[in-house]
Each structure stands twice: as C-alpha cells, then as structure tokens.
C-alpha cells in the first residue's frame, strides 16, 4: 500500500504515510485547506455534537472545521488556542502539549478575551484527528483553567486506540499502520 484511501463524509481522500518510528506509521490527514471535506463533515459532526455554549480548537488544522461547525450550531464565534503567545495577548493562560505530529513539546495559549468567552460555559473541544489524545487533554486543561466545563470532545477521525474512547464523538476510525520490510505499509488491527 503506497497511500491510504480514506472514505469519510461521502468523500474519498488519499493520505500519504508518515513514519512514527521504524515500525509504525500514520496516514496524514490534513483538513484545514480541504473546503469540500470541511463542508461535508461539519454538518455530520454538528449533528452528533448537538448543543454547546462554546467551541474550542487548537491552532491550526481545526480552524476551518471549527468555523463551519460553529455556523452549523448557531454559535457566533469559536475560540482558538494559539501555539505561540502573540504581542496582542493579555492575561494569557498556557499549558504544555506534545502531539504525535510534532517533534518537540509545544504550548497552547488562551488570550484573556478568549478566557472570558469560555468561563462558566459548557464547551465542546474540536480537533481534526485524535490519536494519543495528548492535544485534546491539553485543550481540556486549558478550558478548565479558564473556568469552562468540557462537556463534549469531537473530531473528524479517531486514530488507532482513540476509536475506543467513550468520550469522543467522531465520524470515522483511522487505523495506524505497520511498516513492512519492503517499505510498504499494512493496516494494523
């Protein structure tokens, strides 16, 4: 298998493999610039999410999806946790995060104005793919620090063991892959 054929929200996408180590790989799903897929997946996810008072995603791949889902849910805005602290940000909150797709530890930041949008609210966390759950856990820590209550967690795809989570709303399972000696990949069960 040279790439993985993903079928989700009535569409097909061919995903390249990215090695995690010498034996394991994932299929790289990037939704941020895929207008067709965002438009197809957002109403399906919004229906599964139902109501919430605030929608929070991490920079950057979930932004387009959060925009479309916030429209579907009738929310006037959504909150983006930034991966760097900007000069305009005041009274920020920060939590560390290590993602499967990032080589080094990063941080997520909320601006004081965004904290006010979350405080006392029932929040849905949103991501494109949940794999190890580390990014989602960092988002949850940030929301709790901001005084919000995480009621729902949603993603387009749940990768590997994440598909077994009972607290995750998702559209499709994305498998992990074993790298074979000949350089090809096979789906892991």
Buried (B, 14 or more C-beta within 10 A) or exposed (E): EEEBEBEBBEEEBEBEBEEBEEEBBBBEBBBEEBEEBBEBBBBBBBEEBEEBBBBBBBBEBBBBBBBBBBBBBEBEEBBBBBBEEEEEBEEBBBBEBEBBBEEEEBBBBBBEEBBBBBEEBBBBBBBBBBBBBBBBBBBBBBBBBBEBEBBBBBBBBBBBEBBEBEEBBBBBEBBBBBBEEEEEBEEEE
